């Protein structure tokens, strides 16, 4: 006999968030991801619900995200990638073309490039030809078409259907002209505006609930008390120095509440703490602002109760512990829900590769199974909580077919009721929770944000900067307006995203840029208070361990321009960096290196190296500046000399001693000539070495170091105790990259 399914409430919370990419001092937006996701995700996700009666959902908006969208709609803010879209293709400089090649193919190729014949054709050229070949042989029309497709491919199908101009541009496919750019820019601004207005309208209509996060997305428990990291990770050291700053956590929450009231004309009822990071201290803080509910992950509930939620096979078996609201602070605090981790991750990480209809049916089956096995008198409340933006670019048509199928089935399944969180918890008993274990929705702890040495170094820099700001405020020598601006920069630096990318636990092709953006905010604090910034803030957070990270793959999707200077902001941002004298012993650190840093990276065609001298004076031995010594797989050395004002490369061999330390073979040098060999010296020394010169093949690990003349016939080896290593990339690059 089949049991009759019970009724159930299902609450979806879609979390919308991007880091704050703004340089407030320059009024520049450094990366385009807010604009791209606004056009691809932020409008259609709530708008889709208008087609489905009775499907109510909750959307969480981070205030700094909303502010960034508003920056696009206000005067005075510029975004470099958008400026390059508007730049006339006939007048693009070589530097601009390099930037376009580096950034305008950043999308999942199978879903967002290959379905469009012209974009796919440009991608094939990009993969098969060297950047130099494209820069000098592509016509203005090819560059212009790439400018358009970078924008068009990130516009959601729903907007394409509703917008006549955008639809016609997609239909055209190629041969765009400059006169269409301002028209498309205006339509983008229209939909950016709509991506905010839709939330106000639908909340006023009762279709959705909008919740909010701390203003700049900090990890609240670590601001309130850094030692909470040790409750789940007892052996985790604390940053030195560190400090507990409840007042900073309160500032983020208060700013969010005020911002929400301004945007929506009411107080927020719900809160999604950044990264689902919670503690009893967070519950008490949210209670101060009359927040009715917040949410986290099932791992936090399991640790709070000390009771397993899932079986050994990962099933909840309709466990009544998970599918109910709780009341924090022993029943005196705000309500809290804990997401079903497995169901949330099915949408976030699994269903993209499934047939949309099959995936939707599978999720409905999972929900109905819970209903059929439910034994309690009170119906289950099932929270499904995940990012509302990052998974859809891997779905067919930006997830539209899957979501339409899912919402149709949810409508047709009588035992399932999709409600907002506030609707679902109204009138429900809330189980008192004596203790809320500190942790996040990532493994139930804070390892990603404070668990590695690089994380803790960043926290220490943040604390030192804060102390300098507090001292400046106390001295009252700095105008109050500048003090307030400095606090704002500090609050931005407290955001979770910077710490997410430090260390080995999470990596991206833009790690170096996130590192720099974090330090820029701290440097700006010192600038505003008129104090000299510690020199260490001009060095990447992770530079101290780069000598130990011997092997890496710093892929440069667009090669740097070899001109002896830093041509543009992003030129070397994806490169690996080695800073001499940071990981050696006391004697090594006491000696000043001739080199302040080495940056290096690869693409399918060349090895790129930039050498930053430690001062403006350069020592030469018989007119040679530097040499590259390859230790493996084939020992060799390449020396760079000045010959009548022009750099020349000469190749010499190294003898293999059999003990892993090759020595120079002084018998003969070969003058190198290759169309793709480039050398330049200005403020820095830059070289691009073709793999053919290095006799390297894809898949090989190339081990090398730099030789620098330091006078009296002596040569400094950089690094002194190890080597720099890269893997020679294949021309068949993978099509799936990290995207924010």
Buried (B, 14 or more C-beta within 10 A) or exposed (E): EEEEBBEBBBBBBBBBBBBBBBBBBEEBBBBBBBBBBBBBBBBBBBBBBEEBEEBBBBBBBBBBBBBBBBBBEEEEBEBBBBEBBEBEBEEBEBBBBBBBBBBBBBBBBEBBBBEBEBBEEBBEBBBEBBBBEBBEEBEEBBBBBBBBBBBBBBBBBBBBEBBEEBBEBBEBBBEBEBEBBEEBBEBBEBBBBBBBEBBEBBBEEEBBBBBBBBBBBBBBBBBBBBBBBBBBBEEBEBBEEBBBBBEBBBBBBBBBBBBBEEBBEEBBBBBBBBBBBBBBBBBBBBBEBEBBBBBBBBBBBBBBBEEEBBEEEEBBEBBBBBBBBBBBBEEEBBBBBBBBBBBBBBBBEEBBEBBBBEBBBBBBEBBBBBBBBBEEEEBBBBBBBBBBBBBBBBBBBBBBBBBBBBBBBBBEBEBBBBBBBBBBBEEBEBBEBEBBBBBBBBBBBBBBBBBBBBBBBBBBBBBBBBEBBBEBBEEEEBEEEBBEBBBBBBBBBBBBBBBBBBBEBBEBBBBBBBBBBBBBBBBBBBBBBEBEBBEBBEBBBBBBBBBEBBEBBBBBBBBBBBBBBBBBBBBBBBBBBBBBBBBBEEEBEEEEBBBBBBBBBBBBBBBBBBBBBBEEEBBEBEEBBBBBBBBBBBBBBBBBBBEEEEBBBBBBBBEBEEEEEBEBBEEEBEEBEEEBBBBBBEEBBBBBBBBEBBEBEEEBBBBBBBBBBBEEEEBBBBBBEBBBBBBBBEEEBEBEBEBB
